[in-house]
Amino acid sequence: MIEFSKIYIETGVAPKFDPIGVYNNFNHNRIHHSKSMMKLKNEIRKYLMIDETW
């Protein structure tokens, strides 16, 4: 959107774009949360003492 806006503001003409390219660009720049989720899951298991023997 930022790229599109810059070109549109500078030229006044809407640039042509490929929706698949927009998705690919987003997909490559997204933040992967799997490491954070695993850490959170482990901390919750520790706090709730799920793996402790009773």
CHARMM internal coordinates of N, CA and C (Angstrom, degrees):
IC EDIT
DIST 1 N 1 CA 1.4425
DIST 1 CA 1 C 1.5210
ANGL 1 N 1 CA 1 C 110.74
DIST 1 C 2 N 1.3116
ANGL 1 CA 1 C 2 N 116.92
DIHE 1 N 1 CA 1 C 2 N -39.55
DIST 2 N 2 CA 1.4618
ANGL 1 C 2 N 2 CA 120.21
DIHE 1 CA 1 C 2 N 2 CA -179.22
DIST 2 CA 2 C 1.5200
ANGL 2 N 2 CA 2 C 109.82
DIHE 1 C 2 N 2 CA 2 C -64.90
DIST 2 C 3 N 1.3302
ANGL 2 CA 2 C 3 N 116.47
DIHE 2 N 2 CA 2 C 3 N -46.58
DIST 3 N 3 CA 1.4743
ANGL 2 C 3 N 3 CA 120.30
DIHE 2 CA 2 C 3 N 3 CA 177.78
DIST 3 CA 3 C 1.5177
ANGL 3 N 3 CA 3 C 111.04
DIHE 2 C 3 N 3 CA 3 C -59.30
DIST 3 C 4 N 1.3201
ANGL 3 CA 3 C 4 N 115.90
DIHE 3 N 3 CA 3 C 4 N -46.48
DIST 4 N 4 CA 1.4615
ANGL 3 C 4 N 4 CA 121.46
DIHE 3 CA 3 C 4 N 4 CA 179.71
DIST 4 CA 4 C 1.5271
ANGL 4 N 4 CA 4 C 110.36
DIHE 3 C 4 N 4 CA 4 C -58.76
DIST 4 C 5 N 1.3375
ANGL 4 CA 4 C 5 N 116.95
DIHE 4 N 4 CA 4 C 5 N -45.64
DIST 5 N 5 CA 1.4609
ANGL 4 C 5 N 5 CA 121.82
DIHE 4 CA 4 C 5 N 5 CA -178.79
DIST 5 CA 5 C 1.5188
ANGL 5 N 5 CA 5 C 111.77
DIHE 4 C 5 N 5 CA 5 C -63.56
DIST 5 C 6 N 1.3331
ANGL 5 CA 5 C 6 N 116.95
DIHE 5 N 5 CA 5 C 6 N -43.28
DIST 6 N 6 CA 1.4666
ANGL 5 C 6 N 6 CA 120.49
DIHE 5 CA 5 C 6 N 6 CA -179.72
DIST 6 CA 6 C 1.5233
ANGL 6 N 6 CA 6 C 110.96
DIHE 5 C 6 N 6 CA 6 C -59.52
DIST 6 C 7 N 1.3234
ANGL 6 CA 6 C 7 N 116.01
DIHE 6 N 6 CA 6 C 7 N -47.46
DIST 7 N 7 CA 1.4680
ANGL 6 C 7 N 7 CA 120.10
DIHE 6 CA 6 C 7 N 7 CA -179.06
DIST 7 CA 7 C 1.5219
ANGL 7 N 7 CA 7 C 110.40
DIHE 6 C 7 N 7 CA 7 C -64.80
DIST 7 C 8 N 1.3208
ANGL 7 CA 7 C 8 N 117.02
DIHE 7 N 7 CA 7 C 8 N -42.51
DIST 8 N 8 CA 1.4625
ANGL 7 C 8 N 8 CA 121.25
DIHE 7 CA 7 C 8 N 8 CA -179.12
DIST 8 CA 8 C 1.5287
ANGL 8 N 8 CA 8 C 111.57
DIHE 7 C 8 N 8 CA 8 C -64.34
DIST 8 C 9 N 1.3242
ANGL 8 CA 8 C 9 N 116.89
DIHE 8 N 8 CA 8 C 9 N -41.82
DIST 9 N 9 CA 1.4683
ANGL 8 C 9 N 9 CA 121.02
DIHE 8 CA 8 C 9 N 9 CA -179.53
DIST 9 CA 9 C 1.5239
ANGL 9 N 9 CA 9 C 110.50
DIHE 8 C 9 N 9 CA 9 C -67.75
DIST 9 C 10 N 1.3423
ANGL 9 CA 9 C 10 N 117.17
DIHE 9 N 9 CA 9 C 10 N -40.81
DIST 10 N 10 CA 1.4635
ANGL 9 C 10 N 10 CA 120.77
DIHE 9 CA 9 C 10 N 10 CA -178.31
DIST 10 CA 10 C 1.5256
ANGL 10 N 10 CA 10 C 112.63
DIHE 9 C 10 N 10 CA 10 C -70.28
DIST 10 C 11 N 1.3247
ANGL 10 CA 10 C 11 N 116.54
DIHE 10 N 10 CA 10 C 11 N -41.46
DIST 11 N 11 CA 1.4702
ANGL 10 C 11 N 11 CA 119.21
DIHE 10 CA 10 C 11 N 11 CA -173.74
DIST 11 CA 11 C 1.5200
ANGL 11 N 11 CA 11 C 113.49
DIHE 10 C 11 N 11 CA 11 C -103.84
DIST 11 C 12 N 1.3192
ANGL 11 CA 11 C 12 N 117.75
DIHE 11 N 11 CA 11 C 12 N -24.17
DIST 12 N 12 CA 1.4614
ANGL 11 C 12 N 12 CA 120.92
DIHE 11 CA 11 C 12 N 12 CA -176.99
DIST 12 CA 12 C 1.5202
ANGL 12 N 12 CA 12 C 112.34
DIHE 11 C 12 N 12 CA 12 C 80.73
DIST 12 C 13 N 1.3249
ANGL 12 CA 12 C 13 N 116.51
DIHE 12 N 12 CA 12 C 13 N 4.56
DIST 13 N 13 CA 1.4648
ANGL 12 C 13 N 13 CA 121.75
DIHE 12 CA 12 C 13 N 13 CA 179.69
DIST 13 CA 13 C 1.5240
ANGL 13 N 13 CA 13 C 108.09
DIHE 12 C 13 N 13 CA 13 C -119.41
DIST 13 C 14 N 1.3204
ANGL 13 CA 13 C 14 N 115.86
DIHE 13 N 13 CA 13 C 14 N 133.09
DIST 14 N 14 CA 1.4617
ANGL 13 C 14 N 14 CA 120.06
DIHE 13 CA 13 C 14 N 14 CA 178.83
DIST 14 CA 14 C 1.5290
ANGL 14 N 14 CA 14 C 109.67
DIHE 13 C 14 N 14 CA 14 C -70.84
DIST 14 C 15 N 1.3205
ANGL 14 CA 14 C 15 N 117.95
DIHE 14 N 14 CA 14 C 15 N 122.77
DIST 15 N 15 CA 1.4635
ANGL 14 C 15 N 15 CA 120.06
DIHE 14 CA 14 C 15 N 15 CA 179.79
DIST 15 CA 15 C 1.5273
ANGL 15 N 15 CA 15 C 111.39
DIHE 14 C 15 N 15 CA 15 C -72.44
DIST 15 C 16 N 1.3053
ANGL 15 CA 15 C 16 N 115.29
DIHE 15 N 15 CA 15 C 16 N 151.39
DIST 16 N 16 CA 1.4665
ANGL 15 C 16 N 16 CA 119.98
DIHE 15 CA 15 C 16 N 16 CA 175.20
DIST 16 CA 16 C 1.5235
ANGL 16 N 16 CA 16 C 107.49
DIHE 15 C 16 N 16 CA 16 C -80.99
DIST 16 C 17 N 1.3137
ANGL 16 CA 16 C 17 N 116.29
DIHE 16 N 16 CA 16 C 17 N 142.24
DIST 17 N 17 CA 1.4613
ANGL 16 C 17 N 17 CA 120.17
DIHE 16 CA 16 C 17 N 17 CA 179.40
DIST 17 CA 17 C 1.5138
ANGL 17 N 17 CA 17 C 109.85
DIHE 16 C 17 N 17 CA 17 C -144.37
DIST 17 C 18 N 1.3103
ANGL 17 CA 17 C 18 N 114.79
DIHE 17 N 17 CA 17 C 18 N 160.64
DIST 18 N 18 CA 1.4631
ANGL 17 C 18 N 18 CA 122.21
DIHE 17 CA 17 C 18 N 18 CA 179.73
DIST 18 CA 18 C 1.5289
ANGL 18 N 18 CA 18 C 107.86
DIHE 17 C 18 N 18 CA 18 C -104.55
DIST 18 C 19 N 1.3323
ANGL 18 CA 18 C 19 N 118.60
DIHE 18 N 18 CA 18 C 19 N 118.89
DIST 19 N 19 CA 1.4699
ANGL 18 C 19 N 19 CA 120.19
DIHE 18 CA 18 C 19 N 19 CA -178.88
DIST 19 CA 19 C 1.5257
ANGL 19 N 19 CA 19 C 113.19
DIHE 18 C 19 N 19 CA 19 C -57.82
DIST 19 C 20 N 1.3047
ANGL 19 CA 19 C 20 N 117.10
DIHE 19 N 19 CA 19 C 20 N -32.09
DIST 20 N 20 CA 1.4693
ANGL 19 C 20 N 20 CA 119.95
DIHE 19 CA 19 C 20 N 20 CA 178.85
DIST 20 CA 20 C 1.5240
ANGL 20 N 20 CA 20 C 110.01
DIHE 19 C 20 N 20 CA 20 C -66.83
DIST 20 C 21 N 1.3262
ANGL 20 CA 20 C 21 N 116.20
DIHE 20 N 20 CA 20 C 21 N -37.77
DIST 21 N 21 CA 1.4640
ANGL 20 C 21 N 21 CA 120.65
DIHE 20 CA 20 C 21 N 21 CA 177.06
DIST 21 CA 21 C 1.5199
ANGL 21 N 21 CA 21 C 111.32
DIHE 20 C 21 N 21 CA 21 C -64.08
DIST 21 C 22 N 1.3259
ANGL 21 CA 21 C 22 N 116.82
DIHE 21 N 21 CA 21 C 22 N -38.32
DIST 22 N 22 CA 1.4688
ANGL 21 C 22 N 22 CA 120.99
DIHE 21 CA 21 C 22 N 22 CA 177.88
DIST 22 CA 22 C 1.5218
ANGL 22 N 22 CA 22 C 109.03
DIHE 21 C 22 N 22 CA 22 C -63.72
DIST 22 C 23 N 1.3268
ANGL 22 CA 22 C 23 N 116.93
DIHE 22 N 22 CA 22 C 23 N -45.00
DIST 23 N 23 CA 1.4628
ANGL 22 C 23 N 23 CA 120.55
DIHE 22 CA 22 C 23 N 23 CA 178.90
DIST 23 CA 23 C 1.5263
ANGL 23 N 23 CA 23 C 110.40
DIHE 22 C 23 N 23 CA 23 C -62.09
DIST 23 C 24 N 1.3184
ANGL 23 CA 23 C 24 N 117.63
DIHE 23 N 23 CA 23 C 24 N -45.61
DIST 24 N 24 CA 1.4673
ANGL 23 C 24 N 24 CA 120.94
DIHE 23 CA 23 C 24 N 24 CA -179.35
DIST 24 CA 24 C 1.5240
ANGL 24 N 24 CA 24 C 111.10
DIHE 23 C 24 N 24 CA 24 C -61.10
DIST 24 C 25 N 1.3281
ANGL 24 CA 24 C 25 N 116.16
DIHE 24 N 24 CA 24 C 25 N -41.89
DIST 25 N 25 CA 1.4601
ANGL 24 C 25 N 25 CA 120.09
DIHE 24 CA 24 C 25 N 25 CA 179.16
DIST 25 CA 25 C 1.5278
ANGL 25 N 25 CA 25 C 110.09
DIHE 24 C 25 N 25 CA 25 C -62.22
DIST 25 C 26 N 1.3201
ANGL 25 CA 25 C 26 N 116.48
DIHE 25 N 25 CA 25 C 26 N -44.79
DIST 26 N 26 CA 1.4662
ANGL 25 C 26 N 26 CA 120.82
DIHE 25 CA 25 C 26 N 26 CA 177.70
DIST 26 CA 26 C 1.5257
ANGL 26 N 26 CA 26 C 110.70
DIHE 25 C 26 N 26 CA 26 C -62.61
DIST 26 C 27 N 1.3144
ANGL 26 CA 26 C 27 N 116.65
DIHE 26 N 26 CA 26 C 27 N -45.64
DIST 27 N 27 CA 1.4588
ANGL 26 C 27 N 27 CA 121.81
DIHE 26 CA 26 C 27 N 27 CA -176.40
DIST 27 CA 27 C 1.5292
ANGL 27 N 27 CA 27 C 111.37
DIHE 26 C 27 N 27 CA 27 C -62.40
DIST 27 C 28 N 1.3225
ANGL 27 CA 27 C 28 N 117.77
DIHE 27 N 27 CA 27 C 28 N -35.91
DIST 28 N 28 CA 1.4630
ANGL 27 C 28 N 28 CA 120.79
DIHE 27 CA 27 C 28 N 28 CA -179.83
DIST 28 CA 28 C 1.5306
ANGL 28 N 28 CA 28 C 111.54
DIHE 27 C 28 N 28 CA 28 C -75.41
DIST 28 C 29 N 1.3157
ANGL 28 CA 28 C 29 N 117.50
DIHE 28 N 28 CA 28 C 29 N -27.27
DIST 29 N 29 CA 1.4639
ANGL 28 C 29 N 29 CA 120.54
DIHE 28 CA 28 C 29 N 29 CA -176.68
DIST 29 CA 29 C 1.5209
ANGL 29 N 29 CA 29 C 113.95
DIHE 28 C 29 N 29 CA 29 C -96.68
DIST 29 C 30 N 1.3327
ANGL 29 CA 29 C 30 N 117.62
DIHE 29 N 29 CA 29 C 30 N -4.08
DIST 30 N 30 CA 1.4575
ANGL 29 C 30 N 30 CA 118.94
DIHE 29 CA 29 C 30 N 30 CA -176.55
DIST 30 CA 30 C 1.5265
ANGL 30 N 30 CA 30 C 110.98
DIHE 29 C 30 N 30 CA 30 C -69.75
DIST 30 C 31 N 1.3048
ANGL 30 CA 30 C 31 N 114.51
DIHE 30 N 30 CA 30 C 31 N 157.40
DIST 31 N 31 CA 1.4658
ANGL 30 C 31 N 31 CA 120.96
DIHE 30 CA 30 C 31 N 31 CA -179.71
DIST 31 CA 31 C 1.5284
ANGL 31 N 31 CA 31 C 108.09
DIHE 30 C 31 N 31 CA 31 C -91.74
DIST 31 C 32 N 1.3124
ANGL 31 CA 31 C 32 N 115.47
DIHE 31 N 31 CA 31 C 32 N 129.04
DIST 32 N 32 CA 1.4598
ANGL 31 C 32 N 32 CA 119.94
DIHE 31 CA 31 C 32 N 32 CA 178.42
DIST 32 CA 32 C 1.5228
ANGL 32 N 32 CA 32 C 108.42
DIHE 31 C 32 N 32 CA 32 C -89.70
DIST 32 C 33 N 1.3040
ANGL 32 CA 32 C 33 N 116.17
DIHE 32 N 32 CA 32 C 33 N 128.62
DIST 33 N 33 CA 1.4563
ANGL 32 C 33 N 33 CA 120.94
DIHE 32 CA 32 C 33 N 33 CA -174.66
DIST 33 CA 33 C 1.5301
ANGL 33 N 33 CA 33 C 113.36
DIHE 32 C 33 N 33 CA 33 C -105.30
DIST 33 C 34 N 1.3034
ANGL 33 CA 33 C 34 N 117.99
DIHE 33 N 33 CA 33 C 34 N 8.05
DIST 34 N 34 CA 1.4629
ANGL 33 C 34 N 34 CA 119.54
DIHE 33 CA 33 C 34 N 34 CA -174.37
DIST 34 CA 34 C 1.5268
ANGL 34 N 34 CA 34 C 112.38
DIHE 33 C 34 N 34 CA 34 C -61.80
DIST 34 C 35 N 1.3355
ANGL 34 CA 34 C 35 N 118.36
DIHE 34 N 34 CA 34 C 35 N -39.46
DIST 35 N 35 CA 1.4692
ANGL 34 C 35 N 35 CA 120.11
DIHE 34 CA 34 C 35 N 35 CA 179.33
DIST 35 CA 35 C 1.5241
ANGL 35 N 35 CA 35 C 110.58
DIHE 34 C 35 N 35 CA 35 C -65.72
DIST 35 C 36 N 1.3296
ANGL 35 CA 35 C 36 N 116.65
DIHE 35 N 35 CA 35 C 36 N -42.54
DIST 36 N 36 CA 1.4656
ANGL 35 C 36 N 36 CA 120.30
DIHE 35 CA 35 C 36 N 36 CA 179.21
DIST 36 CA 36 C 1.5201
ANGL 36 N 36 CA 36 C 110.79
DIHE 35 C 36 N 36 CA 36 C -64.85
DIST 36 C 37 N 1.3293
ANGL 36 CA 36 C 37 N 116.38
DIHE 36 N 36 CA 36 C 37 N -39.36
DIST 37 N 37 CA 1.4668
ANGL 36 C 37 N 37 CA 120.23
DIHE 36 CA 36 C 37 N 37 CA 179.88
DIST 37 CA 37 C 1.5247
ANGL 37 N 37 CA 37 C 111.26
DIHE 36 C 37 N 37 CA 37 C -65.62
DIST 37 C 38 N 1.3140
ANGL 37 CA 37 C 38 N 117.16
DIHE 37 N 37 CA 37 C 38 N -40.70
DIST 38 N 38 CA 1.4640
ANGL 37 C 38 N 38 CA 120.09
DIHE 37 CA 37 C 38 N 38 CA 179.01
DIST 38 CA 38 C 1.5297
ANGL 38 N 38 CA 38 C 110.43
DIHE 37 C 38 N 38 CA 38 C -64.81
DIST 38 C 39 N 1.3416
ANGL 38 CA 38 C 39 N 116.90
DIHE 38 N 38 CA 38 C 39 N -41.72
DIST 39 N 39 CA 1.4589
ANGL 38 C 39 N 39 CA 120.35
DIHE 38 CA 38 C 39 N 39 CA 179.19
DIST 39 CA 39 C 1.5293
ANGL 39 N 39 CA 39 C 110.20
DIHE 38 C 39 N 39 CA 39 C -64.01
DIST 39 C 40 N 1.3229
ANGL 39 CA 39 C 40 N 116.89
DIHE 39 N 39 CA 39 C 40 N -44.41
DIST 40 N 40 CA 1.4620
ANGL 39 C 40 N 40 CA 121.41
DIHE 39 CA 39 C 40 N 40 CA 178.67
DIST 40 CA 40 C 1.5251
ANGL 40 N 40 CA 40 C 110.74
DIHE 39 C 40 N 40 CA 40 C -61.71
DIST 40 C 41 N 1.3259
ANGL 40 CA 40 C 41 N 116.36
DIHE 40 N 40 CA 40 C 41 N -44.00
DIST 41 N 41 CA 1.4636
ANGL 40 C 41 N 41 CA 120.80
DIHE 40 CA 40 C 41 N 41 CA 179.36
DIST 41 CA 41 C 1.5301
ANGL 41 N 41 CA 41 C 110.67
DIHE 40 C 41 N 41 CA 41 C -60.54
DIST 41 C 42 N 1.3280
ANGL 41 CA 41 C 42 N 116.78
DIHE 41 N 41 CA 41 C 42 N -44.67
DIST 42 N 42 CA 1.4634
ANGL 41 C 42 N 42 CA 120.72
DIHE 41 CA 41 C 42 N 42 CA -179.89
DIST 42 CA 42 C 1.5244
ANGL 42 N 42 CA 42 C 111.54
DIHE 41 C 42 N 42 CA 42 C -64.74
DIST 42 C 43 N 1.3340
ANGL 42 CA 42 C 43 N 117.16
DIHE 42 N 42 CA 42 C 43 N -40.33
DIST 43 N 43 CA 1.4621
ANGL 42 C 43 N 43 CA 120.41
DIHE 42 CA 42 C 43 N 43 CA 179.31
DIST 43 CA 43 C 1.5346
ANGL 43 N 43 CA 43 C 111.20
DIHE 42 C 43 N 43 CA 43 C -65.96
DIST 43 C 44 N 1.3147
ANGL 43 CA 43 C 44 N 117.04
DIHE 43 N 43 CA 43 C 44 N -38.60
DIST 44 N 44 CA 1.4711
ANGL 43 C 44 N 44 CA 120.78
DIHE 43 CA 43 C 44 N 44 CA 177.46
DIST 44 CA 44 C 1.5157
ANGL 44 N 44 CA 44 C 110.43
DIHE 43 C 44 N 44 CA 44 C -65.23
DIST 44 C 45 N 1.3428
ANGL 44 CA 44 C 45 N 116.35
DIHE 44 N 44 CA 44 C 45 N -42.65
DIST 45 N 45 CA 1.4667
ANGL 44 C 45 N 45 CA 120.05
DIHE 44 CA 44 C 45 N 45 CA 178.85
DIST 45 CA 45 C 1.5282
ANGL 45 N 45 CA 45 C 110.49
DIHE 44 C 45 N 45 CA 45 C -62.24
DIST 45 C 46 N 1.3487
ANGL 45 CA 45 C 46 N 115.97
DIHE 45 N 45 CA 45 C 46 N -39.41
DIST 46 N 46 CA 1.4675
ANGL 45 C 46 N 46 CA 119.64
DIHE 45 CA 45 C 46 N 46 CA 177.78
DIST 46 CA 46 C 1.5231
ANGL 46 N 46 CA 46 C 110.73
DIHE 45 C 46 N 46 CA 46 C -65.20
DIST 46 C 47 N 1.3224
ANGL 46 CA 46 C 47 N 116.94
DIHE 46 N 46 CA 46 C 47 N -46.75
DIST 47 N 47 CA 1.4596
ANGL 46 C 47 N 47 CA 122.01
DIHE 46 CA 46 C 47 N 47 CA -178.06
DIST 47 CA 47 C 1.5242
ANGL 47 N 47 CA 47 C 111.56
DIHE 46 C 47 N 47 CA 47 C -62.09
DIST 47 C 48 N 1.3099
ANGL 47 CA 47 C 48 N 117.11
DIHE 47 N 47 CA 47 C 48 N -42.53
DIST 48 N 48 CA 1.4625
ANGL 47 C 48 N 48 CA 121.23
DIHE 47 CA 47 C 48 N 48 CA -179.65
DIST 48 CA 48 C 1.5264
ANGL 48 N 48 CA 48 C 112.59
DIHE 47 C 48 N 48 CA 48 C -82.95
DIST 48 C 49 N 1.3212
ANGL 48 CA 48 C 49 N 116.89
DIHE 48 N 48 CA 48 C 49 N -3.34
DIST 49 N 49 CA 1.4604
ANGL 48 C 49 N 49 CA 124.05
DIHE 48 CA 48 C 49 N 49 CA 179.69
DIST 49 CA 49 C 1.5360
ANGL 49 N 49 CA 49 C 111.76
DIHE 48 C 49 N 49 CA 49 C 54.08
DIST 49 C 50 N 1.3001
ANGL 49 CA 49 C 50 N 115.22
DIHE 49 N 49 CA 49 C 50 N 44.20
DIST 50 N 50 CA 1.4545
ANGL 49 C 50 N 50 CA 120.93
DIHE 49 CA 49 C 50 N 50 CA -177.88
DIST 50 CA 50 C 1.5233
ANGL 50 N 50 CA 50 C 112.12
DIHE 49 C 50 N 50 CA 50 C -67.22
DIST 50 C 51 N 1.3172
ANGL 50 CA 50 C 51 N 115.85
DIHE 50 N 50 CA 50 C 51 N -37.98
DIST 51 N 51 CA 1.4624
ANGL 50 C 51 N 51 CA 120.06
DIHE 50 CA 50 C 51 N 51 CA -176.05
DIST 51 CA 51 C 1.5390
ANGL 51 N 51 CA 51 C 113.71
DIHE 50 C 51 N 51 CA 51 C -89.75
DIST 51 C 52 N 1.3226
ANGL 51 CA 51 C 52 N 116.09
DIHE 51 N 51 CA 51 C 52 N -1.79
DIST 52 N 52 CA 1.4618
ANGL 51 C 52 N 52 CA 120.03
DIHE 51 CA 51 C 52 N 52 CA -179.41
DIST 52 CA 52 C 1.5300
ANGL 52 N 52 CA 52 C 109.65
DIHE 51 C 52 N 52 CA 52 C -76.00
DIST 52 C 53 N 1.3247
ANGL 52 CA 52 C 53 N 115.52
DIHE 52 N 52 CA 52 C 53 N 145.51
DIST 53 N 53 CA 1.4616
ANGL 52 C 53 N 53 CA 119.20
DIHE 52 CA 52 C 53 N 53 CA 174.80
DIST 53 CA 53 C 1.5305
ANGL 53 N 53 CA 53 C 108.68
DIHE 52 C 53 N 53 CA 53 C -84.42
DIST 53 C 54 N 1.2938
ANGL 53 CA 53 C 54 N 116.28
DIHE 53 N 53 CA 53 C 54 N 141.34
DIST 54 N 54 CA 1.4655
ANGL 53 C 54 N 54 CA 120.77
DIHE 53 CA 53 C 54 N 54 CA -176.82
DIST 54 CA 54 C 1.4843
ANGL 54 N 54 CA 54 C 110.33
DIHE 53 C 54 N 54 CA 54 C -104.20
END
COOR INIT
IC SEED 1 N 1 CA 1 C
IC BUILD
